[in-house]
Amino acid sequence: MRPLIAIMLAVAALPAVEILGVDYSEKDKQGHFALGVLTSSLSMLAFDMVKPDATWWQRALVGTGSAALVGAAKEYADSRDPLNHVVESDDFVATLTGGMCVSFTFCWRF
């Protein structure tokens, strides 16, 4: 249930993060945002199982860090295949933004 709520909240927060200059109306950027949401949600759930007494900042760091790692890895993979993929910093920002929306929404206990 928590991942579903995280996805709904992150999508609702999408217009607020457009100040970063990323055009979230593109399907590619929406996919990167969703990847960040999914990565952050799953990593925070896994982290909660491993360390249930973690502080809010540890949980936020795991969620944000995992989204940043996946975003950077995706752009690195794109750089290795220049014929089929284009490296864009906006893709990394979109992935990171999705992860941060989830991380800072669910880093506190309910």
N, C-alpha and C positions, 0 to 999 in steps of 0.2 A: 504494500500500500504506500509506503514512504517513497519509493521511486516514482510512482505515478503522481503523487503530490508534488514531488520535486520537479518533474517534467512540466506539469501544469503551471507551477509558479515561475519556472524559468522562462517559459514561453510568454507568460504575462509580463515579465520584466524586460522582454526583448526591446520594446520601443525606448525604454529608459537608457539602454546601453548604446544606442545609436550615436551618442555624442562622441564615440571613439573614432568616428569617420568610416566605419565599416558599413557597407550597403547590405543590410540583412534581408533585403527583398530578393536577393539572388538565392536560388535553390542550393547552390554550392555552400554559401555561407550559413544557410539554415541547417544544412547537413553537418557542417563543422560545429555549429552551436549545439546541435543535438548530440554529437559525439562527445563534446565536453560535458554535457549534462549527464549522459549515460556513464561515462568514465568516472566522473566525480561521485555520482550516486553509488555505483558499485564499489568503488574503492573505500568510500566512507562506511558502507555497510560491512564490508570485510574487515575494516579497521575496528569497527565497533565489536565484532566478534572476537578479535584478537585482544583488544585492550578496551574493555567496556568502561573503565574509569578514566578515560583520556580527558584532558582538558579541552575547552572549546577551541583554543588556538591550535592544538595538535590535530584535531579533527579538520579544522579549516585548512591547515597546511597539507594534510594528506589529500583532501579533495582537490585543492587548487594545484598542488604539485603533480598529481596524477594527470590532470587535464593538460597541464603545461608539458609534461613528458610525452603524452600521446600526440599533442599538437606538434611538438618539435620533431618527434619521430616521423610523423606523417609528412611534414615538409622536407625532412631529410630524405625520405623515400622518394618524394617527388623530384628532388634535386638529382637523384641517381638515375632517373628515367626522363631526361629532358625532351624526348620525342613525343611522349604521351602525357606528360604532366607539366604544370607550370608552378613554380614556387612563388607563393604570395604571402607576404607578412600578414595580410588581412585574414587569411585562412587560420594562421596561428592565433591571432587575436580573437577570432570568432570561437575557436575551440576553447581558449582560455576563459573567455567571457562566460560561456556556458557552464564551465566548471566552477567559476567563481560565484555565479548566481546560486548554484546549488550549495556550494561549500559555506558561503556566508549566510545562507538561509537556514541550513540544518546543522550548523556547528554547535548550536546550543541544544541542550536536552529539553524535551517536552514532557 
